[in-house]
């Protein structure tokens, strides 16, 4: 699943549940555009900037925070919003921990390279499935089998640059901005004719992503998705225990896909 299609699916899901707890659902969407790691409509300089970001994101271990806001169309056609705050810890190739709180509740996700656990502390329920492999395989399983919503997961793939640019037909740098005291390059991309994507990327050797803004032109009301990424930390050394779930007292194990979930990013 491409970066833009993943975000589009998440936006449709937000509209269907109208701000309620996010659970498992089936969504029909238009097919994604053919994948191309370097779209003909983007410059070499743009591709080089995203390649530096990709290299940074392939670091063995890191953590960051994500504050997201989604707009969706309500039952009377009104444009509504829902917000979430997440902490993500990554240890490549096969460890991930996510802690998210937001308007529709809380979700914690643990992956130790063998087992994927989704835990809802509000409901005191969790479910688990075996998923041997790497983070890429885990994300696919989380979405398809647990009903988890992972709109920014392509930042964690084995090739973030390819994942982000997949489906993009044109785009490039349009401006500069300062975010959190750091100079950033502001990029605009188009996945014609459906989606506009804006990225703010640090103008330095790390080229870290600091802001995302997506507009869905083909959906009613032209809903949007935005994310502010901060607190990037590449000096962490997370222990194995950080990716393993130990059920607290009074917590019940339920069937996969039945734990209510908030978006994981």
FIKOLZA-1660 file (N, C-alpha, C; in steps of 0.1 Angstrom, whole numbers, plus 5000, padded with zeros to 4 digits):
% residues 265
   i   px   py   pz ch aa at
   1 5008 4988 5000  A  X  N
   1 5000 5000 5000  A  X CA
   1 5009 5012 5000  A  X  C
   2 5006 5022 4991  A  X  N
   2 5014 5034 4990  A  X CA
   2 5011 5044 5001  A  X  C
   3 5020 5053 5003  A  X  N
   3 5019 5063 5014  A  X CA
   3 5006 5071 5012  A  X  C
   4 5003 5076 5000  A  X  N
   4 4991 5084 4997  A  X CA
   4 4978 5076 4998  A  X  C
   5 4978 5064 4993  A  X  N
   5 4966 5055 4994  A  X CA
   5 4963 5052 5008  A  X  C
   6 4974 5049 5016  A  X  N
   6 4972 5046 5030  A  X CA
   6 4965 5057 5037  A  X  C
   7 4969 5070 5034  A  X  N
   7 4963 5081 5041  A  X CA
   7 4949 5083 5036  A  X  C
   8 4946 5081 5023  A  X  N
   8 4933 5082 5018  A  X CA
   8 4923 5072 5024  A  X  C
   9 4928 5060 5026  A  X  N
   9 4920 5050 5032  A  X CA
   9 4916 5054 5047  A  X  C
  10 4926 5060 5054  A  X  N
  10 4924 5064 5067  A  X CA
  10 4914 5075 5068  A  X  C
  11 4914 5084 5058  A  X  N
  11 4905 5095 5058  A  X CA
  11 4891 5090 5056  A  X  C
  12 4889 5080 5047  A  X  N
  12 4876 5074 5044  A  X CA
  12 4871 5068 5057  A  X  C
  13 4880 5060 5064  A  X  N
  13 4876 5054 5076  A  X CA
  13 4871 5064 5086  A  X  C
  14 4878 5075 5088  A  X  N
  14 4874 5085 5097  A  X CA
  14 4860 5090 5094  A  X  C
  15 4857 5092 5082  A  X  N
  15 4843 5096 5078  A  X CA
  15 4833 5086 5081  A  X  C
  16 4836 5073 5079  A  X  N
  16 4826 5063 5081  A  X CA
  16 4823 5061 5096  A  X  C
  17 4832 5063 5105  A  X  N
  17 4829 5061 5119  A  X CA
  17 4825 5074 5126  A  X  C
  18 4827 5086 5119  A  X  N
  18 4822 5099 5123  A  X CA
  18 4827 5102 5138  A  X  C
  19 4840 5099 5140  A  X  N
  19 4846 5103 5153  A  X CA
  19 4844 5092 5164  A  X  C
  20 4838 5081 5161  A  X  N
  20 4837 5071 5171  A  X CA
  20 4850 5062 5171  A  X  C
  21 4850 5052 5180  A  X  N
  21 4861 5044 5181  A  X CA
  21 4864 5037 5168  A  X  C
  22 4877 5036 5164  A  X  N
  22 4881 5030 5151  A  X CA
  22 4882 5015 5153  A  X  C
  23 4874 5008 5145  A  X  N
  23 4874 4993 5145  A  X CA
  23 4877 4988 5131  A  X  C
  24 4874 4975 5130  A  X  N
  24 4877 4968 5117  A  X CA
  24 4865 4971 5107  A  X  C
  25 4869 4974 5095  A  X  N
  25 4858 4977 5085  A  X CA
  25 4864 4975 5071  A  X  C
  26 4855 4972 5061  A  X  N
  26 4860 4970 5048  A  X CA
  26 4857 4982 5040  A  X  C
  27 4866 4987 5032  A  X  N
  27 4865 5000 5025  A  X CA
  27 4869 4998 5010  A  X  C
  28 4861 5002 5001  A  X  N
  28 4864 5001 4987  A  X CA
  28 4870 5014 4982  A  X  C
  29 4881 5014 4976  A  X  N
  29 4888 5027 4971  A  X CA
  29 4893 5024 4957  A  X  C
  30 4895 5035 4950  A  X  N
  30 4900 5034 4936  A  X CA
  30 4914 5028 4937  A  X  C
  31 4918 5021 4927  A  X  N
  31 4932 5015 4926  A  X CA
  31 4943 5025 4927  A  X  C
  32 4954 5022 4933  A  X  N
  32 4965 5031 4934  A  X CA
  32 4972 5032 4920  A  X  C
  33 4979 5044 4918  A  X  N
  33 4987 5045 4906  A  X CA
  33 4998 5036 4906  A  X  C
  34 5004 5033 4894  A  X  N
  34 5015 5024 4893  A  X CA
  34 5027 5030 4900  A  X  C
  35 5035 5021 4907  A  X  N
  35 5046 5025 4915  A  X CA
  35 5057 5030 4907  A  X  C
  36 5064 5041 4911  A  X  N
  36 5076 5045 4905  A  X CA
  36 5085 5052 4915  A  X  C
  37 5097 5047 4918  A  X  N
  37 5105 5053 4929  A  X CA
  37 5109 5067 4926  A  X  C
  38 5110 5071 4913  A  X  N
  38 5114 5085 4909  A  X CA
  38 5105 5090 4898  A  X  C
  39 5094 5096 4902  A  X  N
  39 5085 5101 4892  A  X CA
  39 5091 5110 4882  A  X  C
  40 5087 5109 4869  A  X  N
  40 5092 5118 4859  A  X CA
  40 5090 5132 4861  A  X  C
  41 5080 5136 4869  A  X  N
  41 5076 5150 4872  A  X CA
  41 5083 5156 4884  A  X  C
  42 5093 5149 4890  A  X  N
  42 5100 5155 4901  A  X CA
  42 5115 5156 4897  A  X  C
  43 5122 5166 4904  A  X  N
  43 5135 5169 4900  A  X CA
  43 5145 5160 4907  A  X  C
  44 5157 5160 4902  A  X  N
  44 5168 5152 4909  A  X CA
  44 5171 5158 4923  A  X  C
  45 5170 5171 4924  A  X  N
  45 5172 5177 4937  A  X CA
  45 5162 5173 4947  A  X  C
  46 5149 5172 4943  A  X  N
  46 5138 5167 4952  A  X CA
  46 5141 5153 4956  A  X  C
  47 5144 5145 4946  A  X  N
  47 5146 5130 4948  A  X CA
  47 5158 5128 4958  A  X  C
  48 5169 5137 4956  A  X  N
  48 5180 5136 4965  A  X CA
  48 5177 5139 4979  A  X  C
  49 5168 5149 4981  A  X  N
  49 5164 5153 4995  A  X CA
  49 5157 5142 5001  A  X  C
  50 5147 5136 4994  A  X  N
  50 5140 5125 5000  A  X CA
  50 5148 5112 5002  A  X  C
  51 5159 5111 4994  A  X  N
  51 5168 5100 4995  A  X CA
  51 5176 5101 5008  A  X  C
  52 5179 5114 5012  A  X  N
  52 5186 5116 5025  A  X CA
  52 5177 5113 5036  A  X  C
  53 5164 5117 5035  A  X  N
  53 5155 5114 5046  A  X CA
  53 5154 5099 5047  A  X  C
  54 5153 5092 5036  A  X  N
  54 5151 5077 5036  A  X CA
  54 5163 5071 5043  A  X  C
  55 5175 5076 5040  A  X  N
  55 5187 5071 5047  A  X CA
  55 5187 5072 5062  A  X  C
  56 5182 5084 5066  A  X  N
  56 5181 5087 5081  A  X CA
  56 5171 5077 5087  A  X  C
  57 5160 5075 5080  A  X  N
  57 5149 5067 5086  A  X CA
  57 5153 5052 5086  A  X  C
  58 5164 5048 5079  A  X  N
  58 5168 5034 5080  A  X CA
  58 5178 5032 5091  A  X  C
  59 5179 5042 5100  A  X  N
  59 5188 5040 5112  A  X CA
  59 5183 5028 5120  A  X  C
  60 5192 5021 5127  A  X  N
  60 5188 5009 5134  A  X CA
  60 5177 5011 5145  A  X  C
  61 5177 5023 5151  A  X  N
  61 5167 5025 5162  A  X CA
  61 5165 5040 5164  A  X  C
  62 5153 5043 5166  A  X  N
  62 5149 5057 5169  A  X CA
  62 5135 5058 5174  A  X  C
  63 5131 5070 5179  A  X  N
  63 5118 5073 5183  A  X CA
  63 5114 5087 5179  A  X  C
  64 5101 5089 5178  A  X  N
  64 5095 5102 5175  A  X CA
  64 5081 5103 5180  A  X  C
  65 5076 5116 5179  A  X  N
  65 5062 5118 5183  A  X CA
  65 5055 5123 5170  A  X  C
  66 5042 5120 5170  A  X  N
  66 5033 5124 5159  A  X CA
  66 5020 5130 5164  A  X  C
  67 5017 5142 5161  A  X  N
  67 5004 5148 5164  A  X CA
  67 4997 5150 5151  A  X  C
  68 4985 5143 5150  A  X  N
  68 4978 5143 5138  A  X CA
  68 4964 5149 5139  A  X  C
  69 4959 5154 5128  A  X  N
  69 4945 5160 5128  A  X CA
  69 4939 5155 5115  A  X  C
  70 4927 5149 5116  A  X  N
  70 4920 5145 5104  A  X CA
  70 4907 5153 5102  A  X  C
  71 4904 5156 5090  A  X  N
  71 4891 5162 5087  A  X CA
  71 4882 5151 5080  A  X  C
  72 4870 5150 5083  A  X  N
  72 4861 5141 5077  A  X CA
  72 4847 5147 5076  A  X  C
  73 4839 5141 5067  A  X  N
  73 4826 5146 5064  A  X CA
  73 4816 5140 5074  A  X  C
  74 4808 5148 5081  A  X  N
  74 4799 5143 5091  A  X CA
  74 4786 5139 5084  A  X  C
  75 4776 5134 5092  A  X  N
  75 4763 5129 5086  A  X CA
  75 4755 5139 5079  A  X  C
  76 4757 5152 5082  A  X  N
  76 4750 5163 5075  A  X CA
  76 4758 5170 5065  A  X  C
  77 4770 5164 5061  A  X  N
  77 4778 5171 5051  A  X CA
  77 4788 5181 5057  A  X  C
  78 4788 5182 5071  A  X  N
  78 4797 5192 5077  A  X CA
  78 4811 5186 5078  A  X  C
  79 4821 5194 5077  A  X  N
  79 4835 5190 5078  A  X CA
  79 4839 5190 5093  A  X  C
  80 4842 5178 5099  A  X  N
  80 4846 5177 5113  A  X CA
  80 4860 5172 5114  A  X  C
  81 4866 5173 5126  A  X  N
  81 4880 5170 5129  A  X CA
  81 4882 5161 5141  A  X  C
  82 4892 5153 5140  A  X  N
  82 4896 5144 5151  A  X CA
  82 4911 5144 5153  A  X  C
  83 4916 5145 5165  A  X  N
  83 4931 5146 5167  A  X CA
  83 4936 5135 5176  A  X  C
  84 4949 5132 5173  A  X  N
  84 4956 5121 5180  A  X CA
  84 4971 5125 5183  A  X  C
  85 4976 5120 5194  A  X  N
  85 4990 5122 5198  A  X CA
  85 4997 5108 5200  A  X  C
  86 5008 5105 5192  A  X  N
  86 5014 5092 5193  A  X CA
  86 5029 5093 5196  A  X  C
  87 5034 5083 5203  A  X  N
  87 5048 5081 5205  A  X CA
  87 5052 5067 5199  A  X  C
  88 5062 5068 5190  A  X  N
  88 5066 5056 5182  A  X CA
  88 5080 5053 5185  A  X  C
  89 5083 5040 5188  A  X  N
  89 5097 5035 5191  A  X CA
  89 5100 5024 5181  A  X  C
  90 5111 5026 5173  A  X  N
  90 5115 5016 5163  A  X CA
  90 5128 5010 5166  A  X  C
  91 5129 4997 5164  A  X  N
  91 5142 4991 5164  A  X CA
  91 5142 4981 5152  A  X  C
  92 5149 4985 5142  A  X  N
  92 5149 4977 5130  A  X CA
  92 5157 4964 5132  A  X  C
  93 5153 4953 5125  A  X  N
  93 5143 4953 5114  A  X CA
  93 5130 4948 5119  A  X  C
  94 5128 4944 5132  A  X  N
  94 5116 4937 5135  A  X CA
  94 5110 4941 5149  A  X  C
  95 5112 4953 5154  A  X  N
  95 5107 4957 5167  A  X CA
  95 5100 4971 5165  A  X  C
  96 5088 4972 5171  A  X  N
  96 5080 4984 5171  A  X CA
  96 5071 4985 5183  A  X  C
  97 5070 4997 5188  A  X  N
  97 5061 5000 5199  A  X CA
  97 5054 5013 5196  A  X  C
  98 5041 5013 5198  A  X  N
  98 5033 5026 5195  A  X CA
  98 5023 5028 5206  A  X  C
  99 5023 5041 5211  A  X  N
  99 5014 5045 5222  A  X CA
  99 5006 5057 5217  A  X  C
 100 4993 5056 5215  A  X  N
 100 4986 5067 5209  A  X CA
 100 4974 5070 5218  A  X  C
 101 4971 5083 5219  A  X  N
 101 4959 5087 5226  A  X CA
 101 4952 5098 5217  A  X  C
 102 4939 5099 5218  A  X  N
 102 4932 5109 5210  A  X CA
 102 4918 5110 5213  A  X  C
 103 4911 5117 5205  A  X  N
 103 4897 5120 5207  A  X CA
 103 4888 5107 5208  A  X  C
 104 4892 5097 5201  A  X  N
 104 4884 5084 5202  A  X CA
 104 4890 5074 5211  A  X  C
 105 4899 5077 5220  A  X  N
 105 4905 5068 5229  A  X CA
 105 4919 5065 5228  A  X  C
 106 4924 5054 5233  A  X  N
 106 4938 5050 5234  A  X CA
 106 4941 5037 5228  A  X  C
 107 4952 5035 5222  A  X  N
 107 4957 5022 5217  A  X CA
 107 4972 5021 5219  A  X  C
 108 4976 5009 5223  A  X  N
 108 4990 5005 5224  A  X CA
 108 4993 4993 5215  A  X  C
 109 5004 4994 5208  A  X  N
 109 5007 4983 5199  A  X CA
 109 5022 4978 5202  A  X  C
 110 5024 4965 5203  A  X  N
 110 5037 4959 5206  A  X CA
 110 5040 4949 5196  A  X  C
 111 5053 4950 5191  A  X  N
 111 5057 4939 5181  A  X CA
 111 5071 4936 5184  A  X  C
 112 5073 4923 5187  A  X  N
 112 5087 4918 5191  A  X CA
 112 5093 4909 5181  A  X  C
 113 5089 4910 5168  A  X  N
 113 5094 4902 5157  A  X CA
 113 5088 4889 5156  A  X  C
 114 5079 4885 5165  A  X  N
 114 5072 4872 5164  A  X CA
 114 5057 4874 5166  A  X  C
 115 5053 4882 5176  A  X  N
 115 5039 4884 5180  A  X CA
 115 5036 4899 5179  A  X  C
 116 5024 4902 5174  A  X  N
 116 5018 4915 5173  A  X CA
 116 5007 4916 5183  A  X  C
 117 5007 4926 5192  A  X  N
 117 4997 4927 5202  A  X CA
 117 4990 4941 5201  A  X  C
 118 4977 4942 5200  A  X  N
 118 4970 4955 5201  A  X CA
 118 4962 4955 5214  A  X  C
 119 4964 4966 5222  A  X  N
 119 4959 4967 5235  A  X CA
 119 4951 4980 5237  A  X  C
 120 4939 4979 5241  A  X  N
 120 4931 4991 5244  A  X CA
 120 4929 4992 5259  A  X  C
 121 4937 5001 5265  A  X  N
 121 4936 5003 5280  A  X CA
 121 4923 5008 5285  A  X  C
 122 4915 5015 5276  A  X  N
 122 4902 5020 5281  A  X CA
 122 4892 5009 5283  A  X  C
 123 4893 4999 5273  A  X  N
 123 4884 4988 5274  A  X CA
 123 4890 4976 5282  A  X  C
 124 4902 4977 5285  A  X  N
 124 4910 4966 5292  A  X CA
 124 4909 4953 5285  A  X  C
 125 4912 4954 5271  A  X  N
 125 4911 4943 5263  A  X CA
 125 4924 4943 5254  A  X  C
 126 4928 4931 5250  A  X  N
 126 4939 4930 5240  A  X CA
 126 4937 4918 5231  A  X  C
 127 4944 4919 5219  A  X  N
 127 4944 4907 5210  A  X CA
 127 4958 4906 5205  A  X  C
 128 4961 4894 5201  A  X  N
 128 4975 4891 5196  A  X CA
 128 4974 4881 5184  A  X  C
 129 4983 4883 5175  A  X  N
 129 4985 4873 5164  A  X CA
 129 4999 4871 5161  A  X  C
 130 5003 4859 5156  A  X  N
 130 5017 4856 5153  A  X CA
 130 5020 4863 5140  A  X  C
 131 5031 4870 5139  A  X  N
 131 5036 4877 5127  A  X CA
 131 5051 4876 5127  A  X  C
 132 5057 4865 5122  A  X  N
 132 5071 4865 5121  A  X CA
 132 5075 4873 5109  A  X  C
 133 5086 4880 5110  A  X  N
 133 5091 4888 5099  A  X CA
 133 5096 4901 5103  A  X  C
 134 5095 4911 5094  A  X  N
 134 5100 4925 5097  A  X CA
 134 5088 4934 5099  A  X  C
 135 5091 4947 5101  A  X  N
 135 5081 4957 5103  A  X CA
 135 5071 4958 5092  A  X  C
 136 5076 4957 5079  A  X  N
 136 5067 4958 5068  A  X CA
 136 5056 4947 5069  A  X  C
 137 5060 4935 5072  A  X  N
 137 5050 4924 5073  A  X CA
 137 5041 4927 5085  A  X  C
 138 5046 4932 5095  A  X  N
 138 5038 4935 5107  A  X CA
 138 5027 4945 5104  A  X  C
 139 5031 4956 5097  A  X  N
 139 5021 4967 5094  A  X CA
 139 5010 4961 5085  A  X  C
 140 5013 4953 5075  A  X  N
 140 5003 4947 5067  A  X CA
 140 4993 4938 5075  A  X  C
 141 4999 4930 5085  A  X  N
 141 4990 4922 5093  A  X CA
 141 4982 4931 5103  A  X  C
 142 4988 4941 5108  A  X  N
 142 4980 4950 5117  A  X CA
 142 4968 4956 5110  A  X  C
 143 4970 4960 5098  A  X  N
 143 4958 4966 5091  A  X CA
 143 4948 4956 5086  A  X  C
 144 4953 4944 5081  A  X  N
 144 4944 4935 5075  A  X CA
 144 4937 4926 5085  A  X  C
 145 4944 4923 5096  A  X  N
 145 4939 4913 5106  A  X CA
 145 4934 4919 5119  A  X  C
 146 4940 4930 5123  A  X  N
 146 4936 4936 5136  A  X CA
 146 4927 4949 5134  A  X  C
 147 4926 4953 5121  A  X  N
 147 4918 4966 5119  A  X CA
 147 4926 4978 5123  A  X  C
 148 4939 4977 5125  A  X  N
 148 4946 4989 5129  A  X CA
 148 4948 4999 5118  A  X  C
 149 4949 5012 5121  A  X  N
 149 4950 5023 5112  A  X CA
 149 4965 5028 5113  A  X  C
 150 4973 5027 5102  A  X  N
 150 4987 5031 5102  A  X CA
 150 4990 5040 5091  A  X  C
 151 4984 5052 5091  A  X  N
 151 4986 5061 5080  A  X CA
 151 5000 5066 5076  A  X  C
 152 5009 5066 5086  A  X  N
 152 5023 5071 5083  A  X CA
 152 5033 5059 5083  A  X  C
 153 5028 5047 5082  A  X  N
 153 5037 5035 5084  A  X CA
 153 5047 5034 5073  A  X  C
 154 5045 5041 5061  A  X  N
 154 5055 5040 5051  A  X CA
 154 5068 5046 5054  A  X  C
 155 5068 5055 5065  A  X  N
 155 5081 5060 5069  A  X CA
 155 5090 5050 5076  A  X  C
 156 5084 5038 5079  A  X  N
 156 5091 5027 5086  A  X CA
 156 5094 5016 5077  A  X  C
 157 5092 5017 5064  A  X  N
 157 5094 5006 5055  A  X CA
 157 5109 5005 5052  A  X  C
 158 5113 4994 5044  A  X  N
 158 5127 4993 5041  A  X CA
 158 5132 5003 5030  A  X  C
 159 5122 5010 5024  A  X  N
 159 5126 5020 5014  A  X CA
 159 5116 5032 5016  A  X  C
 160 5117 5041 5026  A  X  N
 160 5108 5052 5028  A  X CA
 160 5106 5061 5016  A  X  C
 161 5117 5064 5009  A  X  N
 161 5116 5072 4997  A  X CA
 161 5107 5067 4986  A  X  C
 162 5108 5054 4983  A  X  N
 162 5100 5048 4973  A  X CA
 162 5085 5047 4978  A  X  C
 163 5083 5045 4991  A  X  N
 163 5070 5044 4996  A  X CA
 163 5063 5057 4995  A  X  C
 164 5070 5068 4998  A  X  N
 164 5064 5082 4998  A  X CA
 164 5061 5086 4984  A  X  C
 165 5070 5083 4974  A  X  N
 165 5068 5088 4961  A  X CA
 165 5060 5079 4952  A  X  C
 166 5057 5067 4957  A  X  N
 166 5049 5058 4949  A  X CA
 166 5035 5064 4946  A  X  C
 167 5031 5065 4934  A  X  N
 167 5019 5071 4930  A  X CA
 167 5019 5086 4927  A  X  C
 168 5030 5092 4930  A  X  N
 168 5032 5107 4928  A  X CA
 168 5035 5109 4913  A  X  C
 169 5029 5118 4907  A  X  N
 169 5031 5121 4892  A  X CA
 169 5039 5134 4890  A  X  C
 170 5039 5143 4899  A  X  N
 170 5047 5155 4898  A  X CA
 170 5048 5162 4911  A  X  C
 171 5058 5172 4911  A  X  N
 171 5059 5180 4924  A  X CA
 171 5074 5184 4926  A  X  C
 172 5076 5192 4936  A  X  N
 172 5089 5197 4940  A  X CA
 172 5088 5207 4950  A  X  C
 173 5100 5214 4953  A  X  N
 173 5100 5224 4964  A  X CA
 173 5093 5237 4959  A  X  C
 174 5085 5242 4969  A  X  N
 174 5078 5255 4965  A  X CA
 174 5082 5266 4975  A  X  C
 175 5088 5263 4986  A  X  N
 175 5090 5274 4996  A  X CA
 175 5099 5268 5007  A  X  C
 176 5103 5277 5017  A  X  N
 176 5110 5273 5029  A  X CA
 176 5102 5277 5041  A  X  C
 177 5104 5271 5052  A  X  N
 177 5097 5274 5064  A  X CA
 177 5106 5271 5076  A  X  C
 178 5102 5276 5088  A  X  N
 178 5109 5273 5100  A  X CA
 178 5100 5266 5110  A  X  C
 179 5103 5253 5113  A  X  N
 179 5094 5246 5122  A  X CA
 179 5102 5241 5134  A  X  C
 180 5098 5246 5146  A  X  N
 180 5106 5242 5158  A  X CA
 180 5120 5248 5158  A  X  C
 181 5122 5259 5152  A  X  N
 181 5135 5265 5151  A  X CA
 181 5144 5259 5140  A  X  C
 182 5139 5250 5132  A  X  N
 182 5147 5243 5122  A  X CA
 182 5142 5247 5108  A  X  C
 183 5151 5251 5100  A  X  N
 183 5148 5255 5086  A  X CA
 183 5144 5242 5078  A  X  C
 184 5132 5243 5071  A  X  N
 184 5127 5232 5064  A  X CA
 184 5124 5236 5050  A  X  C
 185 5125 5226 5041  A  X  N
 185 5120 5228 5027  A  X CA
 185 5106 5223 5026  A  X  C
 186 5098 5231 5019  A  X  N
 186 5084 5228 5018  A  X CA
 186 5082 5223 5004  A  X  C
 187 5077 5210 5003  A  X  N
 187 5075 5204 4990  A  X CA
 187 5060 5202 4988  A  X  C
 188 5056 5202 4975  A  X  N
 188 5042 5199 4971  A  X CA
 188 5042 5188 4960  A  X  C
 189 5034 5178 4962  A  X  N
 189 5033 5167 4952  A  X CA
 189 5019 5165 4949  A  X  C
 190 5017 5159 4937  A  X  N
 190 5003 5156 4932  A  X CA
 190 5002 5142 4928  A  X  C
 191 4992 5135 4933  A  X  N
 191 4989 5122 4927  A  X CA
 191 4976 5124 4919  A  X  C
 192 4978 5127 4907  A  X  N
 192 4967 5131 4898  A  X CA
 192 4956 5120 4896  A  X  C
 193 4943 5124 4897  A  X  N
 193 4938 5137 4900  A  X CA
 193 4932 5138 4914  A  X  C
 194 4936 5129 4922  A  X  N
 194 4929 5127 4935  A  X CA
 194 4934 5134 4947  A  X  C
 195 4948 5134 4948  A  X  N
 195 4954 5138 4961  A  X CA
 195 4965 5148 4960  A  X  C
 196 4965 5158 4968  A  X  N
 196 4977 5167 4969  A  X CA
 196 4984 5164 4982  A  X  C
 197 4997 5163 4982  A  X  N
 197 5006 5160 4993  A  X CA
 197 5016 5171 4995  A  X  C
 198 5017 5176 5008  A  X  N
 198 5027 5186 5011  A  X CA
 198 5036 5180 5022  A  X  C
 199 5049 5182 5021  A  X  N
 199 5059 5177 5030  A  X CA
 199 5068 5188 5034  A  X  C
 200 5071 5190 5047  A  X  N
 200 5081 5199 5052  A  X CA
 200 5093 5191 5057  A  X  C
 201 5104 5192 5051  A  X  N
 201 5116 5184 5054  A  X CA
 201 5127 5192 5058  A  X  C
 202 5134 5188 5069  A  X  N
 202 5145 5196 5075  A  X CA
 202 5156 5198 5064  A  X  C
 203 5161 5210 5063  A  X  N
 203 5171 5214 5053  A  X CA
 203 5185 5212 5059  A  X  C
 204 5188 5199 5061  A  X  N
 204 5201 5195 5066  A  X CA
 204 5204 5181 5062  A  X  C
 205 5215 5175 5067  A  X  N
 205 5219 5162 5063  A  X CA
 205 5209 5151 5067  A  X  C
 206 5202 5153 5078  A  X  N
 206 5192 5144 5083  A  X CA
 206 5180 5143 5074  A  X  C
 207 5176 5155 5070  A  X  N
 207 5164 5157 5061  A  X CA
 207 5152 5150 5067  A  X  C
 208 5150 5152 5080  A  X  N
 208 5138 5145 5087  A  X CA
 208 5125 5152 5083  A  X  C
 209 5115 5144 5082  A  X  N
 209 5101 5149 5080  A  X CA
 209 5096 5156 5092  A  X  C
 210 5091 5168 5091  A  X  N
 210 5086 5176 5102  A  X CA
 210 5071 5178 5101  A  X  C
 211 5065 5178 5089  A  X  N
 211 5051 5181 5088  A  X CA
 211 5046 5175 5075  A  X  C
 212 5033 5170 5076  A  X  N
 212 5027 5164 5064  A  X CA
 212 5013 5170 5063  A  X  C
 213 5008 5173 5051  A  X  N
 213 4995 5178 5049  A  X CA
 213 4990 5172 5036  A  X  C
 214 4978 5165 5037  A  X  N
 214 4972 5159 5026  A  X CA
 214 4958 5164 5023  A  X  C
 215 4955 5166 5011  A  X  N
 215 4941 5170 5007  A  X CA
 215 4936 5160 4997  A  X  C
 216 4924 5155 5000  A  X  N
 216 4917 5145 4992  A  X CA
 216 4907 5152 4983  A  X  C
 217 4910 5155 4971  A  X  N
 217 4902 5163 4962  A  X CA
 217 4890 5155 4957  A  X  C
 218 4891 5141 4956  A  X  N
 218 4880 5133 4951  A  X CA
 218 4869 5129 4961  A  X  C
 219 4872 5132 4974  A  X  N
 219 4863 5128 4984  A  X CA
 219 4853 5140 4988  A  X  C
 220 4841 5137 4991  A  X  N
 220 4831 5148 4995  A  X CA
 220 4837 5157 5005  A  X  C
 221 4836 5170 5003  A  X  N
 221 4841 5180 5013  A  X CA
 221 4855 5182 5012  A  X  C
 222 4863 5175 5004  A  X  N
 222 4877 5176 5003  A  X CA
 222 4884 5176 5017  A  X  C
 223 4882 5165 5024  A  X  N
 223 4888 5163 5037  A  X CA
 223 4903 5164 5037  A  X  C
 224 4909 5166 5048  A  X  N
 224 4924 5167 5049  A  X CA
 224 4929 5159 5060  A  X  C
 225 4943 5156 5060  A  X  N
 225 4950 5149 5070  A  X CA
 225 4963 5157 5073  A  X  C
 226 4966 5160 5085  A  X  N
 226 4979 5167 5088  A  X CA
 226 4986 5160 5100  A  X  C
 227 4999 5161 5099  A  X  N
 227 5007 5155 5110  A  X CA
 227 5019 5164 5113  A  X  C
 228 5022 5166 5126  A  X  N
 228 5034 5173 5130  A  X CA
 228 5043 5163 5137  A  X  C
 229 5055 5161 5132  A  X  N
 229 5064 5151 5137  A  X CA
 229 5075 5158 5144  A  X  C
 230 5078 5153 5156  A  X  N
 230 5088 5160 5165  A  X CA
 230 5095 5150 5174  A  X  C
 231 5104 5155 5182  A  X  N
 231 5111 5147 5192  A  X CA
 231 5118 5135 5186  A  X  C
 232 5124 5137 5174  A  X  N
 232 5132 5126 5168  A  X CA
 232 5144 5123 5176  A  X  C
 233 5146 5111 5180  A  X  N
 233 5157 5107 5189  A  X CA
 233 5164 5094 5183  A  X  C
 234 5176 5096 5179  A  X  N
 234 5183 5085 5173  A  X CA
 234 5194 5079 5182  A  X  C
 235 5194 5084 5195  A  X  N
 235 5204 5079 5205  A  X CA
 235 5198 5069 5214  A  X  C
 236 5186 5065 5212  A  X  N
 236 5179 5055 5221  A  X CA
 236 5185 5041 5219  A  X  C
 237 5184 5033 5230  A  X  N
 237 5188 5019 5229  A  X CA
 237 5177 5011 5236  A  X  C
 238 5165 5009 5230  A  X  N
 238 5154 5002 5236  A  X CA
 238 5157 4988 5238  A  X  C
 239 5153 4983 5250  A  X  N
 239 5155 4969 5254  A  X CA
 239 5144 4960 5248  A  X  C
 240 5147 4947 5247  A  X  N
 240 5136 4938 5242  A  X CA
 240 5123 4939 5249  A  X  C
 241 5124 4942 5262  A  X  N
 241 5111 4942 5270  A  X CA
 241 5102 4953 5266  A  X  C
 242 5107 4964 5259  A  X  N
 242 5099 4975 5255  A  X CA
 242 5089 4971 5244  A  X  C
 243 5092 4960 5237  A  X  N
 243 5084 4956 5226  A  X CA
 243 5075 4944 5229  A  X  C
 244 5075 4940 5242  A  X  N
 244 5067 4928 5247  A  X CA
 244 5056 4933 5256  A  X  C
 245 5044 4928 5253  A  X  N
 245 5032 4931 5261  A  X CA
 245 5030 4921 5273  A  X  C
 246 5030 4927 5285  A  X  N
 246 5026 4919 5297  A  X CA
 246 5013 4923 5302  A  X  C
 247 5002 4915 5301  A  X  N
 247 4989 4919 5304  A  X CA
 247 4988 4924 5319  A  X  C
 248 4983 4936 5321  A  X  N
 248 4980 4940 5335  A  X CA
 248 4969 4932 5341  A  X  C
 249 4967 4932 5354  A  X  N
 249 4957 4925 5361  A  X CA
 249 4943 4931 5356  A  X  C
 250 4934 4922 5354  A  X  N
 250 4920 4926 5350  A  X CA
 250 4918 4928 5335  A  X  C
 251 4929 4925 5327  A  X  N
 251 4928 4927 5312  A  X CA
 251 4924 4914 5306  A  X  C
 252 4915 4915 5296  A  X  N
 252 4910 4903 5289  A  X CA
 252 4915 4902 5275  A  X  C
 253 4919 4889 5271  A  X  N
 253 4923 4887 5258  A  X CA
 253 4910 4883 5249  A  X  C
 254 4909 4890 5237  A  X  N
 254 4898 4888 5229  A  X CA
 254 4903 4884 5215  A  X  C
 255 4893 4880 5206  A  X  N
 255 4897 4876 5193  A  X CA
 255 4903 4888 5185  A  X  C
 256 4912 4885 5176  A  X  N
 256 4918 4895 5167  A  X CA
 256 4907 4903 5159  A  X  C
 257 4909 4916 5158  A  X  N
 257 4900 4924 5151  A  X CA
 257 4888 4929 5159  A  X  C
 258 4887 4925 5172  A  X  N
 258 4876 4929 5180  A  X CA
 258 4879 4940 5190  A  X  C
 259 4892 4944 5191  A  X  N
 259 4896 4955 5200  A  X CA
 259 4895 4968 5193  A  X  C
 260 4887 4977 5199  A  X  N
 260 4885 4990 5193  A  X CA
 260 4898 4997 5192  A  X  C
 261 4901 5004 5181  A  X  N
 261 4914 5010 5179  A  X CA
 261 4913 5024 5175  A  X  C
 262 4922 5033 5180  A  X  N
 262 4924 5046 5175  A  X CA
 262 4935 5045 5164  A  X  C
 263 4936 5055 5155  A  X  N
 263 4947 5055 5145  A  X CA
 263 4961 5054 5152  A  X  C
 264 4970 5046 5147  A  X  N
 264 4983 5044 5153  A  X CA
 264 4993 5055 5150  A  X  C
 265 4989 5065 5141  A  X  N
 265 4998 5076 5139  A  X CA
 265 4989 5088 5134  A  X  C
% end
